Amino acid sequence: MRIDSTAAHDLAWQEQALCAQTGSEFFFPEPGSSVREAKLICEACDMRAACLSYALTHDERFGVWGGLSEKERERMRRDRR
């Protein structure tokens, strides 16, 4: 089995991201729950820009990515058009 080295390189930021050191429940909360904790972690993360770029490029529809919620990313996509 061959692993695409380009794809692996594109995801290298995930190993350094603060979210990799915390539980996913902060970043994928139950509907209607607060995303405040996730956003606080994202604010302190050096990988925030790479994370947000990944989420926008791959059309991630759930969770907090790069410090933005689903609704905030959708608004950003609409504004870009």
C-alpha positions in Angstrom: 0.0 0.0 0.0 1.4 3.4 -1.0 0.8 6.4 1.2 0.6 9.7 -0.6 3.5 11.8 0.8 1.9 15.0 -0.3 -1.3 14.3 1.7 0.8 13.4 4.7 2.8 16.6 4.4 -0.4 18.6 4.2 -1.6 17.2 7.5 1.7 17.6 9.4 0.3 20.7 11.1 -2.2 18.4 13.0 0.6 16.9 15.1 1.6 20.3 16.4 -2.0 21.6 16.9 -3.2 22.1 20.5 -6.4 20.3 19.7 -4.3 17.1 19.3 -3.6 17.4 23.0 -7.2 17.8 24.1 -10.4 15.9 23.7 -12.5 16.1 20.6 -15.6 16.9 22.7 -14.5 20.6 22.8 -14.3 20.8 19.0 -17.3 18.7 18.1 -19.8 19.5 20.9 -23.4 18.3 21.0 -25.8 20.5 19.0 -26.6 23.7 21.0 -23.6 23.3 23.2 -21.0 26.0 23.7 -17.9 26.2 21.5 -16.2 28.7 23.8 -13.6 26.3 25.2 -12.6 25.2 21.7 -12.2 28.8 20.6 -10.0 29.6 23.6 -7.8 26.7 22.7 -7.7 27.8 19.0 -6.7 31.3 20.0 -3.5 30.0 21.6 -2.6 27.6 18.8 0.1 28.4 16.3 -1.5 26.0 13.8 -4.8 28.0 13.7 -4.3 29.4 10.2 -3.3 26.0 8.7 -6.3 24.4 10.4 -8.8 27.0 9.1 -7.3 26.7 5.6 -7.7 22.9 5.7 -11.3 23.2 6.9 -12.2 25.7 4.1 -10.3 23.7 1.4 -11.9 20.4 2.4 -15.4 21.9 3.1 -15.4 20.7 6.7 -19.0 21.2 7.8 -18.9 20.1 11.5 -17.0 21.2 14.5 -14.7 24.1 15.3 -11.7 24.5 12.9 -9.2 27.3 13.1 -11.2 29.0 15.8 -14.4 29.2 13.7 -17.7 27.4 14.1 -19.7 25.8 11.3 -21.8 28.9 10.9 -18.8 31.2 10.9 -17.0 29.2 8.2 -20.2 29.1 6.1 -20.5 32.9 6.4 -16.8 33.2 5.4 -17.4 31.0 2.3 -20.4 33.1 1.3 -18.5 36.4 1.7 -15.7 35.0 -0.5 -18.1 34.5 -3.4 
